[in-house]
Structures are given as C-alpha cells and as structure tokens.
Amino acid sequence: MILTVTPNPSLDRTYEVPSLDRGEVVRATGERVDPGGKGVNVSRAVTAAGRRTVAVLPLGGPSGALVSELLDAQGIEVAPVPIAGVTRANIALAEADGVLTKINAPGPELSAAERELLLETVRGQSPGADWIACCGSLPRGLAPSWYADLVARAHAAGVRIALDTSGPALLQALRERPDVVKPNAEELAEAVGRPLLTVGDAVKAAEELRELGARSVLASLGADGQLLVDDAGTWFGSARVDAVRSNVGAGDASLAGFLVAGGAGPGALASAVAHGAAAVRLPGSVMPTPADLDPGAVTVTAQVPADRALREPTS
C-alpha cells in the first residue's frame, strides 16, 4: 500500500483551448474537473495501476467535499483531516501546442490543532504502508520544517518516505534523510542555487542533494527525460512522445510509477519514465492505466549523456 500526504490539496479545473490570447474571449474545446494536489495525483496514478493507496489530506468547504467525492468515485480511500478553511480551487489552461498555463490559489491556513491532527492522521494510517509519498507545497500555517518532522516520524515507524516538494521545505527535510526526493529541473536548480544547462549539470546537482541527505534522487528533466542517482549508480531514462496533450500531473504519475515498481533501481526508473510519457498524452490530469503505457518506447541507460544540452535549461 502506498500512503500519500497532500498538505495543500485542490479542486483542479482544466480547460483545453486552441490558444491563449490575453484580453480576448477564449472558447474552450474541452473541460475537466479533477481532485488535485501532487499527492492526490500520485494516489490516482497508483489506483490506475491497480495498487492500493490511501490519501491523507486536509479538506474543508464545498470544494473539499467535492474533492472527497471525486476521489471516492475513483475508488481511492481517503483519510480526511477536517479543517475550518476552504480547500483551494485551481485553474489550468492547456493550449493545443502543449503549452500549459496554471493559476494556483494559495489555499487555507491551518491552525495548530489542524497541523497536529494532520500528522496524527498520517501516523494512524502508516501501519502496513510500503511507502509514504509526501507531495506538494505547504499551506499557510505549516512551517518549512513540517516535512522534516513527518520524515523523522515515518522513519521512526519503519516506513520509507518519498518526498516531492521544493524550496526551504525540501532543504530542511534533507537532514532527515528521505529515501527518495523527486525534484524537477527548476526545483533541482533552486536547491543548489545555480542554473542547469546540461544533463551533466543535473547529475551534479542530484549528487549534491545526496550529500545533503537524500538517499536517492529521481529528477524529472521534462522533455529531456529523467535521472536516478542513488548508492548503486546513476541512470538516465527517456521515452518517445509523439504529441503532448497536457503535462498536468505528469511528474506525479512518474513518481507513482517509480514507487509501484519498487522505488529503486533502473527498472523503477523505466516505470517512472513510462508513466510520465503516458500522462502527457492524456487530457487534463488524467492518470495513465497499464493499457496507456508503452514500455517499448522507454530507454534506460547507465551511459548518461552528460554533455547533452537541456531543451528547457533552468535560469
């Protein structure tokens, strides 16, 4: 079982539009409403893969109730933490050429009692979990050290932790040695404080995160592929994608693919790449099922193309 923790979940509304012209009336060609938040997406992808998951998340107001209903309709077990605030609602505009514009609301502020109840709910759901995936930004009211506290508690209970966050929350959690961290290229660059121009730059940055405490680093490089750096070595994975429809949740699908394949080694990296590649071919934040995967399009190698320039270099 994979337990997910989403401190700042959302109700996500995605519109597909031909193009986005500021100041003009834009008519959508498609619309979806999905339960959102990075951990929620991981749970949705784990469920789509046929594995059991439990989603822990604070929920409040009508949008929170709808998130719970949508997850229940998808067969996902929810361990809700009732809050006085209202769960945020986000908007994504997906253009026909694959460009995505997202508007993310800040979300509610959690009280001291709600913060502790969130931690206690995770503790209560942890027995029997193979992994705890802690994902996304922290809402107002949670200090950057909150993830570090959660990682320490999970390890004390003997459960492995996968962490997908950024900024101070990531850096502070590293001291507790999370089993896997999953930054994208921008988050990786932010963590080491410099731009990443090549695959080799990303490898060096991932190695620095390991020096700071991460036991392994699964780094998403967008269209350039993914890296896995751990005690056993470094691997580079990529996949052919003919057309990108939406990259909403693709990184979350990748993390789910990595964890359901064991969470270690080149085989898990191949699963992560296959899930991410499948996700970008689907509308909105739809998570891929096994039928959507194309393992034959995936290449994983220990021969990392260090000199290859990133198509989307970080600034």
C-alpha positions as CSV (number, residue, x, y, z in Angstrom):
1,M,0.0,0.0,0.0
2,I,1.2,3.5,-0.8
3,L,0.1,6.2,1.6
4,T,0.1,9.7,0.1
5,V,0.1,13.0,2.1
6,T,-1.1,16.2,0.4
7,P,-0.9,19.1,2.8
8,N,-2.4,21.6,0.3
9,P,-4.9,19.7,-2.0
10,S,-7.1,21.4,-4.6
11,L,-10.0,21.1,-6.9
12,D,-8.5,21.4,-10.4
13,R,-10.4,22.6,-13.4
14,T,-8.6,22.2,-16.7
15,Y,-9.7,23.9,-19.9
16,E,-8.4,22.9,-23.3
17,V,-8.1,25.9,-25.6
18,P,-6.8,26.4,-29.2
19,S,-4.5,29.2,-28.0
20,L,-4.4,31.8,-25.2
21,D,-4.8,35.4,-26.2
22,R,-4.6,37.9,-23.3
23,G,-7.6,40.3,-23.2
24,E,-9.7,38.2,-25.6
25,V,-12.6,35.8,-25.1
26,V,-11.2,32.3,-25.4
27,R,-13.6,29.4,-26.1
28,A,-12.6,26.1,-24.5
29,T,-12.8,23.0,-26.6
30,G,-12.7,20.7,-23.6
31,E,-13.1,20.8,-19.8
32,R,-12.3,18.6,-16.9
33,V,-12.7,18.8,-13.1
34,D,-10.4,16.6,-11.1
35,P,-9.2,16.3,-7.5
36,G,-5.8,17.9,-7.4
37,G,-2.6,18.2,-5.5
38,K,0.6,16.3,-6.1
39,G,0.0,13.6,-3.5
40,V,-3.6,13.2,-4.7
41,N,-2.3,12.7,-8.2
42,V,0.1,10.1,-7.0
43,S,-2.8,8.2,-5.3
44,R,-4.8,8.5,-8.5
45,A,-2.0,7.1,-10.6
46,V,-1.4,4.3,-8.1
47,T,-5.0,3.3,-8.2
48,A,-4.9,3.4,-12.1
49,A,-2.0,1.0,-11.9
50,G,-4.2,-1.4,-9.9
51,R,-2.5,-0.9,-6.5
52,R,-4.0,0.1,-3.2
53,T,-3.5,3.6,-1.8
54,V,-4.8,5.8,1.0
55,A,-4.8,9.6,0.6
56,V,-4.4,11.8,3.6
57,L,-5.4,15.4,3.1
58,P,-6.9,18.3,4.9
59,L,-10.4,19.2,3.4
60,G,-12.8,22.0,4.1
61,G,-15.8,23.7,2.5
62,P,-17.7,22.8,-0.7
63,S,-14.6,22.3,-2.8
64,G,-13.1,20.0,-0.2
65,A,-16.3,18.0,-0.2
66,L,-16.2,17.7,-4.0
67,V,-12.6,16.6,-3.8
68,S,-13.5,13.8,-1.4
69,E,-16.5,12.7,-3.6
70,L,-14.3,12.6,-6.8
71,L,-11.7,10.5,-5.1
72,D,-14.3,8.2,-3.7
73,A,-15.8,7.8,-7.2
74,Q,-12.3,6.7,-8.4
75,G,-12.1,4.1,-5.8
76,I,-9.5,5.9,-3.7
77,E,-9.5,5.5,0.1
78,V,-9.5,9.0,1.7
79,A,-8.3,9.7,5.3
80,P,-9.6,13.3,5.5
81,V,-8.5,15.9,8.1
82,P,-11.4,18.3,8.6
83,I,-10.3,22.0,8.6
84,A,-12.2,25.2,9.2
85,G,-10.8,26.8,5.9
86,V,-11.9,26.1,2.4
87,T,-9.9,23.8,0.1
88,R,-8.4,25.8,-2.8
89,A,-9.6,25.7,-6.4
90,N,-7.0,25.9,-9.3
91,I,-7.3,26.6,-13.0
92,A,-5.2,25.2,-15.8
93,L,-5.3,26.3,-19.5
94,A,-3.9,23.7,-21.9
95,E,-3.2,25.1,-25.4
96,A,-3.2,22.9,-28.5
97,D,0.6,23.2,-28.9
98,G,1.1,21.7,-25.4
99,V,1.8,25.0,-23.6
100,L,0.2,25.0,-20.1
101,T,-0.8,28.0,-18.0
102,K,-1.7,27.3,-14.4
103,I,-3.3,29.6,-11.8
104,N,-2.8,28.1,-8.3
105,A,-4.7,29.5,-5.4
106,P,-2.8,29.9,-2.1
107,G,-5.1,27.6,-0.1
108,P,-6.3,27.8,3.5
109,E,-4.3,28.5,6.6
110,L,-4.1,25.5,9.0
111,S,-4.4,26.0,12.8
112,A,-2.0,24.5,15.3
113,A,-4.6,21.8,16.1
114,E,-5.2,21.1,12.4
115,R,-1.4,20.8,11.9
116,E,-1.1,18.2,14.7
117,L,-4.2,16.3,13.5
118,L,-2.7,16.0,10.0
119,L,0.5,14.4,11.5
120,E,-1.5,12.1,13.7
121,T,-3.7,11.0,10.8
122,V,-0.5,10.1,8.9
123,R,0.7,8.2,11.9
124,G,-2.6,6.3,12.2
125,Q,-2.6,5.3,8.6
126,S,1.1,4.3,8.4
127,P,1.0,0.7,9.6
128,G,1.1,-1.6,6.6
129,A,2.3,1.1,4.2
130,D,5.2,0.2,1.8
131,W,5.8,3.9,1.1
132,I,4.6,7.3,2.3
133,A,4.7,9.8,-0.6
134,C,4.7,13.4,0.8
135,C,4.0,15.8,-2.0
136,G,3.4,19.4,-2.9
137,S,3.6,22.8,-1.4
138,L,2.9,23.5,2.3
139,P,-0.2,25.6,3.1
140,R,-0.1,28.6,5.2
141,G,0.3,27.7,8.9
142,L,2.8,24.9,8.2
143,A,6.5,25.8,8.8
144,P,9.1,24.7,6.3
145,S,10.3,22.2,8.9
146,W,6.9,20.3,8.8
147,Y,8.0,17.8,6.1
148,A,11.3,17.2,8.1
149,D,9.2,16.3,11.1
150,L,7.0,14.0,9.1
151,V,10.0,12.2,7.6
152,A,11.5,11.7,11.0
153,R,8.2,10.3,12.4
154,A,7.9,7.9,9.4
155,H,11.4,6.6,9.7
156,A,10.8,6.0,13.4
157,A,7.9,3.9,12.4
158,G,10.0,2.0,9.9
159,V,8.3,3.3,6.8
160,R,10.1,4.6,3.7
161,I,9.5,8.1,2.5
162,A,9.3,9.7,-0.9
163,L,9.3,13.5,-0.9
164,D,8.3,15.8,-3.8
165,T,8.5,19.4,-2.7
166,S,10.8,22.3,-3.2
167,G,12.5,25.3,-1.6
168,P,13.1,25.5,2.1
169,A,10.7,22.6,2.8
170,L,12.9,20.3,0.7
171,L,16.2,21.6,2.1
172,Q,15.1,21.2,5.7
173,A,13.7,17.7,5.1
174,L,17.0,16.5,3.6
175,R,18.6,16.4,7.1
176,E,16.2,13.6,8.0
177,R,17.4,11.5,5.0
178,P,14.3,10.9,2.9
179,D,14.5,7.7,0.9
180,V,13.7,9.4,-2.4
181,V,13.3,13.0,-3.4
182,K,11.8,13.9,-6.8
183,P,12.6,17.4,-7.9
184,N,12.0,18.7,-11.4
185,A,14.8,20.6,-13.2
186,E,13.7,24.0,-11.8
187,E,13.4,22.7,-8.3
188,L,16.8,21.0,-8.6
189,A,18.4,24.2,-9.8
190,E,16.8,26.2,-6.9
191,A,18.1,23.7,-4.4
192,V,21.7,24.0,-5.5
193,G,21.5,27.7,-6.3
194,R,22.6,27.7,-9.9
195,P,21.3,27.2,-13.4
196,L,21.3,23.7,-15.1
197,L,22.3,23.8,-18.7
198,T,23.1,20.2,-19.4
199,V,22.2,16.7,-18.3
200,G,25.6,16.6,-16.6
201,D,24.7,19.7,-14.6
202,A,21.6,17.9,-13.4
203,V,23.6,14.9,-12.3
204,K,26.0,17.0,-10.3
205,A,23.1,18.8,-8.6
206,A,21.4,15.5,-7.8
207,E,24.7,14.3,-6.2
208,E,24.8,17.4,-4.1
209,L,21.3,16.7,-2.8
210,R,22.5,13.2,-1.8
211,E,25.4,14.8,0.0
212,L,22.9,16.9,1.9
213,G,21.0,13.8,3.0
214,A,18.7,12.4,0.2
215,R,19.3,8.6,-0.1
216,S,18.3,8.7,-3.8
217,V,17.2,11.4,-6.3
218,L,14.6,10.9,-9.0
219,A,14.9,14.0,-11.2
220,S,12.4,14.9,-13.9
221,L,14.0,16.9,-16.7
222,G,10.9,17.5,-18.7
223,A,11.2,16.5,-22.4
224,D,14.8,15.6,-21.8
225,G,14.0,12.5,-19.7
226,Q,14.6,11.5,-16.1
227,L,17.6,10.8,-13.9
228,L,18.0,8.4,-11.0
229,V,21.0,8.8,-8.7
230,D,21.5,6.5,-5.7
231,D,24.1,4.4,-3.9
232,A,24.2,1.9,-6.8
233,G,24.9,4.5,-9.5
234,T,23.4,6.9,-12.0
235,W,20.8,6.1,-14.7
236,F,19.2,8.2,-17.5
237,G,15.8,7.4,-18.8
238,S,13.9,8.8,-21.8
239,A,10.9,7.9,-23.9
240,R,9.5,8.8,-27.4
241,V,6.4,11.0,-27.1
242,D,4.8,11.9,-30.5
243,A,2.4,14.5,-29.2
244,V,1.9,16.3,-25.8
245,R,-1.7,16.9,-24.8
246,S,-1.2,18.0,-21.2
247,N,1.7,17.8,-18.8
248,V,-0.5,18.4,-15.7
249,G,0.4,15.7,-13.2
250,A,3.0,14.0,-15.4
251,G,5.6,14.3,-12.7
252,D,3.2,12.8,-10.1
253,A,2.4,9.9,-12.5
254,S,6.2,9.3,-12.8
255,L,6.6,9.2,-9.0
256,A,3.7,6.7,-8.8
257,G,5.3,4.6,-11.5
258,F,8.6,4.6,-9.6
259,L,7.0,3.5,-6.3
260,V,4.8,0.8,-7.7
261,A,7.8,-0.7,-9.4
262,G,9.7,-0.9,-6.0
263,G,11.1,2.5,-5.7
264,A,14.7,1.6,-6.5
265,G,17.0,0.8,-9.5
266,P,16.8,1.1,-13.3
267,G,13.6,-1.0,-13.5
268,A,11.7,1.5,-11.3
269,L,13.2,4.4,-13.4
270,A,11.9,2.7,-16.5
271,S,8.4,2.5,-14.9
272,A,8.6,6.2,-13.9
273,V,9.5,7.3,-17.5
274,A,6.7,5.1,-19.0
275,H,4.1,6.6,-16.6
276,G,5.3,10.1,-17.2
277,A,5.3,9.7,-21.0
278,A,1.8,8.2,-20.9
279,A,0.5,11.0,-18.7
280,V,1.5,13.8,-21.2
281,R,-0.5,12.1,-23.9
282,L,-3.7,12.3,-21.9
283,P,-6.1,15.2,-21.3
284,G,-6.0,17.4,-18.2
285,S,-4.6,15.5,-15.2
286,V,-5.9,12.1,-16.3
287,M,-3.6,9.4,-14.8
288,P,-2.4,6.5,-17.1
289,T,-3.6,2.9,-16.8
290,P,-1.4,-0.1,-17.7
291,A,-3.1,0.0,-21.2
292,D,-1.8,3.5,-21.7
293,L,1.9,2.6,-21.1
294,D,4.3,1.9,-23.9
295,P,7.4,0.3,-22.3
296,G,8.9,-0.3,-25.7
297,A,9.3,3.4,-26.2
298,V,11.4,3.7,-23.0
299,T,15.2,3.7,-22.9
300,V,17.2,3.4,-19.7
301,T,21.0,3.5,-19.6
302,A,23.9,3.9,-17.3
303,Q,25.7,5.8,-20.1
304,V,24.5,9.2,-19.1
305,P,24.7,11.8,-21.9
306,A,26.4,14.4,-19.6
307,D,27.2,16.9,-22.4
308,R,23.6,16.9,-23.8
309,A,22.1,20.4,-23.6
310,L,18.8,20.6,-21.8
311,R,16.0,21.6,-24.2
312,E,14.5,23.6,-21.3
313,P,17.5,24.9,-19.4
314,T,16.9,26.5,-16.0
315,S,17.6,30.1,-15.4
